[in-house]
Amino acid sequence: MTMTFAHPQQYLAWRRRLAACCALCLLALLAGSGCQTHPQVVGKIKLEMMQGRLANPEQLSSALNSSNDQLLLYLERGRLRQINDDLDGSMADYLAAMSFFDQEDAKARYTATGAGSQVMATMVNDRTLPYSGRSFERIMLLQQQALNVLAMGDYEGLGVMVNNLAYQIGQAEKRYQEELEAVEKQRQDGHEKAYSAVDSMPAFQNQMAAMNRDAAKVRNSFQNAYVYYFSGMYYESRQDWSNAYLAYKTALRLQPTCRTFQDDVRRLARRMQREEELKEFGLEPAAAPPVTPAPGAGVVVFFYEQDYVDEKQSFQLAVPIPTHAGVTLVNITFPYYPEVTNRLVPLAIQSRRGQELAVTELACDLQRLAVKDLSEQMPGIITRMVIRATLKAVAGHEMQRQMGLAAGLAATLAMALLEQPDLRSWLLLPRYAQVARLELPAGEHELALVPRSALNMQQSISVPVSAGKTTVVHIVGVPGRMISRVTPLP
């Protein structure tokens, strides 16, 4: 492309505007570098809790004050208030986050806003879009709000939340299929070379190898066995045996080694006289526990959330980009997750005399869901970044040709600084979701919650048990803090 000007004054004015634009971009970047980032503020919050202090949720507002980060503010602040045992504040933030998701759904259905935003992201970068959350985060938002509603004793509202969870899981699967179709369309539109150019590079493959291995261990990013088990527990407490059995079976398919899931599937299969279905899971009907609690006994179900998910990282890669002046190496920065490390700490449930009654088991590793989600997004992310890099490389060469080497290099530097990967995610989300189930005689029980590798964090709780009824214990354990809420179901 060749730019022509009728008068020298037009050329000079164009150069001044272009220089001013580059300068403003650089100034904006320099000004923003002095502010605390979202990960920095969350890191400070984690440190305060590790030191035994209550972290002020309002400090999140300083790092998440952009309208593009409104959802993240609701999610992070809602979770922190939940950890701080501020149920009212947590419910208000989670409700705002749920409303945000609903508004985004309406935009996607009835307006072109979503499509326009995606075009903007292709031309500028993904970070310019409002954070719209990922399906696994949305499902956990509803799960956390359901636990809040339960703790408030709103049993009717709990039923609404459980039904909403089932609906949103179905919607998440639909969105997943739509994203796959969108990536396939990009490839058919001639962008497959952009993706393949990066995906086939040995340096890229080496960097992504650990993430791809971790992603392969998860079926998809939106199905969460912890959520299914919670729903099954609720349905069973309502004597809705069919839906409880379906939920327990789905949880077991997702986490086949969990003995709690195995026992509940066996128990419901026996109740519904469908023991032949146990062959799917390699379970023996003879080992099934009693269908109902022993006479005069009740059930206590523990939902334990441990630690935090990790934040995304980034790495830079020199990618060959063709321009009219030849092939140019352009540095592109990609998001990724480092290799997942095991930090699982089971929780022992002990009697007042120190007898171990149960130990929590892994229901869901949310870090693996996050890794799977990013892995599913990578074809689209790579394609958009390579398209932008190509456009900017061509623009840089044109500017250099029109205005000289210094102007071209300055413009290229400004555009490179503006091109940052989107590393946003819900950082206070729990890393591990664990469960346990036990039967106890009716009455008030003093129990001890003892993390296996942090004995100094143990906590004593009083648990009321009613014959034939279920009591739910929700526990959050993060470094330096443990909270628990005990709620009997009617």
DRENMAR-796197 format. One record per residue (C-alpha): x negated, y negated, z negated; residue number from 1. Coordinates in steps of 0.001 Angstrom, whole numbers, padded with zeros to 6 digits. Each point is the difference from the previous one (the first is absolute). Layout:
NODE; east; north; up; n
NODE; X; Y; Z; NUM
...
//
This chain:
NODE; east; north; up; n
NODE; 000000; 000000; 000000; 1
NODE; -001360; -003494; 000910; 2
NODE; 001189; -003150; -001748; 3
NODE; 000061; -003243; 002039; 4
NODE; 000580; -003580; -001153; 5
NODE; 001186; -002954; 002095; 6
NODE; -001997; -002512; -002046; 7
NODE; -003140; 000191; -002170; 8
NODE; 002037; -001430; -002904; 9
NODE; 002271; 003063; 000089; 10
NODE; -003010; 002279; -000229; 11
NODE; -001436; -001933; -002950; 12
NODE; 003375; -000012; -001786; 13
NODE; 000308; 003759; 000500; 14
NODE; -003473; 000553; -001454; 15
NODE; 000835; -002150; -003052; 16
NODE; 003245; 001901; -000633; 17
NODE; -001745; 003329; 000326; 18
NODE; -002825; -001011; -002339; 19
NODE; 002502; -001321; -002524; 20
NODE; 001970; 003256; 000168; 21
NODE; -003120; 002079; -000667; 22
NODE; -001014; -002310; -002834; 23
NODE; 003441; 000235; -001618; 24
NODE; -000106; 003798; 000192; 25
NODE; -003391; 000083; -001690; 26
NODE; 001066; -002505; -002658; 27
NODE; 003111; 002038; -000754; 28
NODE; -002091; 003096; -000437; 29
NODE; -002488; -001776; -002257; 30
NODE; 002773; -001541; -002094; 31
NODE; 001724; 003356; -000413; 32
NODE; -003212; 001710; -001067; 33
NODE; 000106; -001810; -003351; 34
NODE; 003349; 001536; -001025; 35
NODE; 000301; 003257; -001851; 36
NODE; 001152; 002776; 002277; 37
NODE; 002756; 002469; -000735; 38
NODE; -002462; 002864; -000778; 39
NODE; -002048; -002310; -002246; 40
NODE; 003023; -001015; -002068; 41
NODE; 001207; 003595; -000274; 42
NODE; -003523; 001018; -001048; 43
NODE; 000106; -002642; -002748; 44
NODE; 003405; 001298; -001137; 45
NODE; -001310; 003567; -000172; 46
NODE; -002999; -001161; -002044; 47
NODE; 002244; -001848; -002456; 48
NODE; 002119; 003117; -000505; 49
NODE; -003095; 002153; -000397; 50
NODE; -001052; -002347; -002798; 51
NODE; 003354; 000535; -001722; 52
NODE; 001544; -003355; 000934; 53
NODE; 003327; -000730; 001641; 54
NODE; -000642; -001521; 003429; 55
NODE; 002040; -003053; 000971; 56
NODE; 002055; 000851; 003120; 57
NODE; 000065; -003641; 001132; 58
NODE; -003678; 000070; 000918; 59
NODE; 001009; 002058; 003035; 60
NODE; 001748; -003075; 001396; 61
NODE; -003330; -001768; 000633; 62
NODE; -001237; 002702; 002379; 63
NODE; 003377; 000812; 001549; 64
NODE; 001385; -003512; 000503; 65
NODE; 000410; 000281; 003766; 66
NODE; 003440; 000733; 001416; 67
NODE; -001706; 002828; 001884; 68
NODE; -000775; 001693; -003327; 69
NODE; 003377; -000452; -001699; 70
NODE; 000800; 003716; -000018; 71
NODE; -003390; 000868; -001468; 72
NODE; 000587; -002495; -002806; 73
NODE; 003311; 001657; -000894; 74
NODE; -001513; 003494; 000125; 75
NODE; -003129; -000766; -002024; 76
NODE; 001742; -002186; -002556; 77
NODE; 002866; 002474; -000393; 78
NODE; -002426; 002848; -000690; 79
NODE; -002088; -002067; -002423; 80
NODE; 003102; -001034; -001916; 81
NODE; 001023; 003655; -000110; 82
NODE; -003406; 000917; -001482; 83
NODE; 000384; -002911; -002446; 84
NODE; 003354; 001534; -001080; 85
NODE; 001944; -003000; 001334; 86
NODE; 002876; 001904; 001571; 87
NODE; 002161; -003034; 000764; 88
NODE; -002842; -001778; 001816; 89
NODE; -001007; 003158; 001856; 90
NODE; 003555; 000660; 001144; 91
NODE; 000360; -003595; 001243; 92
NODE; -003207; 000207; 002079; 93
NODE; 000848; 003419; 001374; 94
NODE; 003479; -001218; 000900; 95
NODE; -001572; -002915; 001902; 96
NODE; -002298; 002459; 001817; 97
NODE; 002972; 002206; 000914; 98
NODE; 001828; -003079; 001323; 99
NODE; -003083; -000898; 002077; 100
NODE; -000003; 003458; 001578; 101
NODE; 003722; -000302; 000765; 102
NODE; -000568; -003362; 001701; 103
NODE; -002819; 001471; 002106; 104
NODE; 002312; 002837; 001042; 105
NODE; 002632; -002549; 001065; 106
NODE; -002560; -001945; 002047; 107
NODE; -001116; 003154; 001743; 108
NODE; 003593; 000880; 000884; 109
NODE; 001481; -003335; 001013; 110
NODE; -002776; -002382; 001049; 111
NODE; -003133; -000148; 002069; 112
NODE; -002044; -001184; -002997; 113
NODE; -001620; 003378; -000487; 114
NODE; -001053; 000254; 003627; 115
NODE; -001310; -003572; -000044; 116
NODE; -002045; 000673; -003101; 117
NODE; -001543; 003071; 001600; 118
NODE; -000952; -002056; 003060; 119
NODE; -001567; -002576; -002340; 120
NODE; -001992; 002748; -001708; 121
NODE; -001276; 001256; 003344; 122
NODE; -001144; -003489; 001005; 123
NODE; -001356; -001199; -003383; 124
NODE; -000415; 002758; -002616; 125
NODE; 002064; 002282; -002197; 126
NODE; -000704; -002137; -003068; 127
NODE; 002110; -002821; 001463; 128
NODE; 003193; 002031; -000441; 129
NODE; 002036; -000035; -003212; 130
NODE; -000838; 003132; -001964; 131
NODE; 002961; 002275; 000626; 132
NODE; -001106; 002973; -002090; 133
NODE; -000402; 003594; 001001; 134
NODE; 002549; 002784; -000296; 135
NODE; -001802; 001804; -002824; 136
NODE; -000085; -003269; -001974; 137
NODE; 003684; -000616; 000615; 138
NODE; 000916; 003494; -001214; 139
NODE; -002088; -000470; -003161; 140
NODE; 001583; -003420; -000571; 141
NODE; 003424; 001645; -000111; 142
NODE; -001349; 002782; -002232; 143
NODE; -001444; -002536; -002448; 144
NODE; 003225; -001987; -000041; 145
NODE; 001935; 003223; -000624; 146
NODE; -002179; 000648; -003052; 147
NODE; 000635; -003576; -001184; 148
NODE; 003753; 000440; 000470; 149
NODE; -000135; 003280; -001930; 150
NODE; -001919; -001632; -002861; 151
NODE; 002695; -002690; -000200; 152
NODE; 002639; 002732; -000437; 153
NODE; 001824; -000901; 003218; 154
NODE; 000989; 003512; 001064; 155
NODE; 002421; -001159; 002688; 156
NODE; -002730; -002199; 001478; 157
NODE; -002391; 002950; -000162; 158
NODE; 002304; 001999; 002274; 159
NODE; 000032; -002850; 002503; 160
NODE; -003818; -000141; -000050; 161
NODE; -000377; 003759; 000542; 162
NODE; 002402; -000099; 002959; 163
NODE; -001882; -003010; 001396; 164
NODE; -003265; 001952; -000281; 165
NODE; 001438; 002800; 002133; 166
NODE; 001190; -002517; 002590; 167
NODE; -003314; -001874; 000134; 168
NODE; -001995; 003200; 000440; 169
NODE; 002122; 000693; 003087; 170
NODE; -000603; -003555; 001234; 171
NODE; -003739; 000380; -000597; 172
NODE; -000051; 003062; 002229; 173
NODE; 001840; -001993; 002683; 174
NODE; -002531; -002877; -000255; 175
NODE; -002829; 002525; 000212; 176
NODE; 001353; 001381; 003262; 177
NODE; 000481; -003526; 001385; 178
NODE; -003622; -000877; -000809; 179
NODE; -001206; 003123; 001780; 180
NODE; 002091; -000949; 003039; 181
NODE; -001383; -003566; -000046; 182
NODE; -003584; 001286; 000008; 183
NODE; 000821; 002365; 002862; 184
NODE; 001542; -002894; 001950; 185
NODE; -003172; -002065; -000469; 186
NODE; -001982; 002864; 001460; 187
NODE; 002370; 000320; 002952; 188
NODE; -000245; -003758; 000574; 189
NODE; -003704; 000367; 000688; 190
NODE; -001426; -000655; -003465; 191
NODE; -001147; 003585; -000576; 192
NODE; -003501; -000924; 001195; 193
NODE; -000233; -002629; -002732; 194
NODE; 000728; 002634; -002656; 195
NODE; -002168; 002726; 001545; 196
NODE; -002958; -002371; 000402; 197
NODE; -000211; -000299; -003781; 198
NODE; 001328; 003387; -001109; 199
NODE; -002605; 001842; 002085; 200
NODE; -002965; -001940; -001448; 201
NODE; -002165; 002247; -002243; 202
NODE; -000520; -002841; -002494; 203
NODE; 003772; -000437; -000346; 204
NODE; 000578; 003731; -000346; 205
NODE; -002663; 000293; -002695; 206
NODE; 001482; -002885; -001990; 207
NODE; 003527; 001395; 000223; 208
NODE; -000855; 003680; -000513; 209
NODE; 000699; 000119; -003749; 210
NODE; 003244; -001952; 000376; 211
NODE; 001196; 002315; 002759; 212
NODE; -000771; 003067; -002133; 213
NODE; 001985; -001430; -002912; 214
NODE; 002896; -000994; 002281; 215
NODE; 000205; 003541; 001392; 216
NODE; 000829; 001320; -003500; 217
NODE; 003351; -001848; -000055; 218
NODE; 003018; 000815; 002180; 219
NODE; 001049; -003647; 000448; 220
NODE; -000237; -003292; -001875; 221
NODE; 003599; -000481; -001122; 222
NODE; 001044; 003290; -001647; 223
NODE; -000799; -000061; -003712; 224
NODE; 000503; 003114; -002155; 225
NODE; 000175; -002130; -003159; 226
NODE; 003026; -001828; 001398; 227
NODE; 001700; 003214; 001091; 228
NODE; -000545; 001569; -003409; 229
NODE; 001461; -003027; -001783; 230
NODE; 003037; 000179; 002271; 231
NODE; 000352; 003728; -000658; 232
NODE; -000123; -000592; -003749; 233
NODE; 002747; -002622; 000303; 234
NODE; 002225; 002226; 002164; 235
NODE; -000448; 002925; -002371; 236
NODE; 000959; -002145; -002993; 237
NODE; 003235; -000757; 001903; 238
NODE; 000481; 003726; 000729; 239
NODE; -000361; -000687; 003711; 240
NODE; -001817; 003296; 000490; 241
NODE; -000136; -000085; 003804; 242
NODE; -001727; -003390; 000311; 243
NODE; -002266; 000800; -002963; 244
NODE; -001104; 003231; 001659; 245
NODE; -000688; -001750; 003329; 246
NODE; -002045; -002713; -001744; 247
NODE; -002030; 002531; -002007; 248
NODE; -000699; 002063; 003120; 249
NODE; -001232; -003064; 001891; 250
NODE; -002251; -000956; -002910; 251
NODE; -001444; 003530; -000014; 252
NODE; -000641; -000060; 003751; 253
NODE; -002001; -003198; -000465; 254
NODE; -001866; 001230; -003092; 255
NODE; 000098; 003814; 000127; 256
NODE; -002451; 000595; -002873; 257
NODE; 002069; -001883; -002616; 258
NODE; 001301; 002638; -002443; 259
NODE; 002673; -002360; -001327; 260
NODE; 001438; -000230; 003512; 261
NODE; -000270; 003769; 000426; 262
NODE; 001887; 000690; -003230; 263
NODE; 002799; -002416; 000840; 264
NODE; 000452; 001405; 003496; 265
NODE; 000168; 003521; -001464; 266
NODE; 002466; -001097; -002650; 267
NODE; 002365; -001741; 002422; 268
NODE; -000292; 002839; 002547; 269
NODE; 001160; 002428; -002693; 270
NODE; 002846; -002297; -001056; 271
NODE; 001208; -000333; 003596; 272
NODE; -000635; 003688; 000806; 273
NODE; -002404; -000902; 002787; 274
NODE; -003038; 001852; -001266; 275
NODE; -000770; 001376; 003449; 276
NODE; -001106; -003538; 000956; 277
NODE; -002905; 000243; -002442; 278
NODE; -001918; 002025; 002600; 279
NODE; -000644; -003261; 001882; 280
NODE; -002168; -001119; -002907; 281
NODE; -001523; 003381; -000841; 282
NODE; 001808; 000053; -003350; 283
NODE; 001303; 003059; -001799; 284
NODE; 003616; -000151; -001273; 285
NODE; -000878; 002177; -003006; 286
NODE; -002186; -002791; -001400; 287
NODE; 002836; -002545; 000008; 288
NODE; 000574; -001848; -003305; 289
NODE; 003480; -000003; -001618; 290
NODE; 002656; -001860; 001968; 291
NODE; 001008; -002156; -002969; 292
NODE; -001841; -001090; -003166; 293
NODE; 000160; 002329; -002979; 294
NODE; 003043; -000486; -002277; 295
NODE; -000459; -003142; -002080; 296
NODE; -002906; -001252; 002176; 297
NODE; -000435; -002861; 002429; 298
NODE; -002446; -000978; 002743; 299
NODE; -002689; -002696; -000058; 300
NODE; -001442; -001101; 003352; 301
NODE; -003196; -002071; 000104; 302
NODE; -000898; -002393; 002840; 303
NODE; -003600; -001154; -000398; 304
NODE; -001691; -002640; 002207; 305
NODE; -003772; -000230; -000295; 306
NODE; -002615; -002503; 001188; 307
NODE; 000164; -002215; 003126; 308
NODE; -000333; 000535; 003740; 309
NODE; -003231; -001225; 001616; 310
NODE; -000153; -003041; 002233; 311
NODE; -000824; 000121; 003689; 312
NODE; -003532; -000717; 001161; 313
NODE; -001318; -001193; 003358; 314
NODE; -002904; 000775; 002291; 315
NODE; -001394; -001775; 003040; 316
NODE; -000706; 001584; 003345; 317
NODE; -001585; -001427; 003162; 318
NODE; 002455; 000836; 002789; 319
NODE; -000868; -000494; 003698; 320
NODE; 002543; -002390; 001550; 321
NODE; 000068; -000576; 003797; 322
NODE; 000191; -003625; 001211; 323
NODE; -000494; -001679; 003374; 324
NODE; -003603; -000702; -001092; 325
NODE; -000656; 003683; -000768; 326
NODE; 000344; 002211; -003091; 327
NODE; -000270; -001834; -003316; 328
NODE; -000466; 001614; -003415; 329
NODE; 002592; -001418; -002389; 330
NODE; 000001; 000713; -003748; 331
NODE; 003458; 001216; -001078; 332
NODE; 000861; 000648; -003636; 333
NODE; 002317; 002938; -000692; 334
NODE; 001869; 001027; -003163; 335
NODE; -000541; 003403; -001591; 336
NODE; 000154; 001890; -003296; 337
NODE; -003163; 001577; -001430; 338
NODE; 000032; 003697; -000803; 339
NODE; 002603; 000858; -002646; 340
NODE; -001558; 001018; -003323; 341
NODE; 001768; 002026; -002668; 342
NODE; 000904; -001988; -003145; 343
NODE; 002968; 002128; -001086; 344
NODE; 000413; 000106; -003790; 345
NODE; 002844; 002281; -001145; 346
NODE; 002000; -000953; -003069; 347
NODE; 000463; 002548; -002778; 348
NODE; 003273; -000084; -001933; 349
NODE; -000559; 001203; -003564; 350
NODE; 002180; 000613; -003025; 351
NODE; -000550; -001918; -003219; 352
NODE; -002197; 002887; -001207; 353
NODE; -002193; -000139; 003104; 354
NODE; 001512; 002937; 001884; 355
NODE; -000189; -000500; 003759; 356
NODE; 003525; 000261; 001386; 357
NODE; -000586; -001018; 003621; 358
NODE; -002520; -001626; 002338; 359
NODE; 000927; -002307; 002871; 360
NODE; -000703; 001144; 003560; 361
NODE; -000654; -001953; 003168; 362
NODE; 003163; -000850; 001904; 363
NODE; -001440; -002576; 002419; 364
NODE; -003367; -001627; 000677; 365
NODE; 001037; -003407; 001338; 366
NODE; -003543; -000745; 001179; 367
NODE; 000381; 002775; 002539; 368
NODE; 003323; -001480; 001138; 369
NODE; -001744; -003373; 000471; 370
NODE; -002806; 001659; 001966; 371
NODE; 002485; 001891; 002166; 372
NODE; 001942; -003202; 000639; 373
NODE; -003089; -001909; 001160; 374
NODE; -001049; 002962; 002135; 375
NODE; 003415; -000056; 001687; 376
NODE; -000375; -003744; 000671; 377
NODE; -003557; 000120; 001379; 378
NODE; 000831; 000523; 003719; 379
NODE; 002136; -003167; -000003; 380
NODE; -002503; -001964; -002128; 381
NODE; -002916; 000924; 002271; 382
NODE; 001908; -000816; 003156; 383
NODE; 001038; -003454; -001248; 384
NODE; -003506; -000840; -001244; 385
NODE; -001678; 001012; 003255; 386
NODE; 002531; -001982; 002066; 387
NODE; -000666; -003093; -002144; 388
NODE; -003758; 000510; 000190; 389
NODE; 000206; 000223; 003796; 390
NODE; 002041; -003209; 000286; 391
NODE; -002354; -001853; -002350; 392
NODE; -003112; 001238; 001758; 393
NODE; 001358; -001230; 003329; 394
NODE; 000948; -003353; -001579; 395
NODE; -003449; -000344; -001553; 396
NODE; -001739; 000584; 003301; 397
NODE; 002280; -002499; 001732; 398
NODE; -000696; -002607; -002666; 399
NODE; -003722; 000580; 000311; 400
NODE; 000226; -000413; 003751; 401
NODE; 002055; -003201; -000263; 402
NODE; -001676; -001646; -002998; 403
NODE; -003384; 001579; -000462; 404
NODE; -001634; 002654; -002156; 405
NODE; 000395; -001776; -003371; 406
NODE; 003751; -000551; 000437; 407
NODE; 000520; 003586; 001123; 408
NODE; -001899; 001394; -002979; 409
NODE; 001883; -002250; -002432; 410
NODE; 003364; 001068; 001393; 411
NODE; -001007; 003668; -000092; 412
NODE; -001101; -000369; -003646; 413
NODE; 003263; -001708; -000978; 414
NODE; 002098; 002672; 001663; 415
NODE; -002062; 002781; -001605; 416
NODE; 000484; -001531; -003462; 417
NODE; 003736; -000212; 000569; 418
NODE; 000167; 003657; 001057; 419
NODE; 000354; 001918; -003261; 420
NODE; 001667; 003394; -000535; 421
NODE; 003148; 000188; -002094; 422
NODE; -001074; 001593; -003294; 423
NODE; 003161; -000833; -001933; 424
NODE; 001738; 002681; -002064; 425
NODE; 001752; 000501; -003350; 426
NODE; -003044; 000356; -002266; 427
NODE; 001750; 000628; -003354; 428
NODE; 001834; 002993; 001432; 429
NODE; -000774; 003159; -002032; 430
NODE; -002576; 002369; 001437; 431
NODE; 001440; 003232; -001414; 432
NODE; 003602; 000941; -000752; 433
NODE; 000252; 003004; -002312; 434
NODE; 002867; 001990; -001519; 435
NODE; 000712; 002499; -002786; 436
NODE; 003130; 001686; -001331; 437
NODE; 000664; 001785; -003266; 438
NODE; 002884; 001218; -002138; 439
NODE; 000318; -000972; -003661; 440
NODE; 002583; 000705; -002703; 441
NODE; 002588; -002724; -000494; 442
NODE; -001147; -002712; -002401; 443
NODE; -002627; -002736; -000319; 444
NODE; -003540; 001042; 000954; 445
NODE; -003264; -001777; -000699; 446
NODE; -002303; 000633; 002948; 447
NODE; -003535; -001116; 000869; 448
NODE; -001008; -001031; 003539; 449
NODE; -003702; 000807; 000394; 450
NODE; -001898; -000746; 003253; 451
NODE; -002494; 002822; 000534; 452
NODE; -003056; -002244; 000435; 453
NODE; 001006; -003010; -002128; 454
NODE; 000916; 001236; -003484; 455
NODE; -000166; -003551; -001379; 456
NODE; 002989; -000889; 002208; 457
NODE; 002395; 002502; -001552; 458
NODE; 003411; -001238; -001049; 459
NODE; 002704; 001369; -002305; 460
NODE; 003633; -000148; 001102; 461
NODE; 003334; 001009; -001448; 462
NODE; 002170; 002015; 002401; 463
NODE; 003704; 000679; -000666; 464
NODE; 001215; 003302; 001465; 465
NODE; 003654; 000958; 000399; 466
NODE; 001173; 003542; 000678; 467
NODE; 000561; 000580; 003717; 468
NODE; -001124; -003554; 000882; 469
NODE; -003084; -001573; 001585; 470
NODE; -002302; -002625; -001504; 471
NODE; -002362; -001906; 002318; 472
NODE; -003412; -001268; -001112; 473
NODE; -001660; -002488; 002366; 474
NODE; -003684; -000627; -000728; 475
NODE; -002432; -002432; 001636; 476
NODE; -003678; 000515; -000743; 477
NODE; -002643; -002375; 001344; 478
NODE; -003499; -000656; -001383; 479
NODE; 000468; -001720; -003351; 480
NODE; 003790; 000291; -000199; 481
NODE; 002752; 002590; -000321; 482
NODE; 003725; -000651; -000275; 483
NODE; 002908; 002426; -000266; 484
NODE; 003766; -000262; 000181; 485
NODE; 002345; 002709; -001265; 486
NODE; 003542; 000132; 001409; 487
NODE; 002596; 002739; -000610; 488
NODE; 002310; 000692; 002942; 489
NODE; 003754; 000216; -000765; 490
//
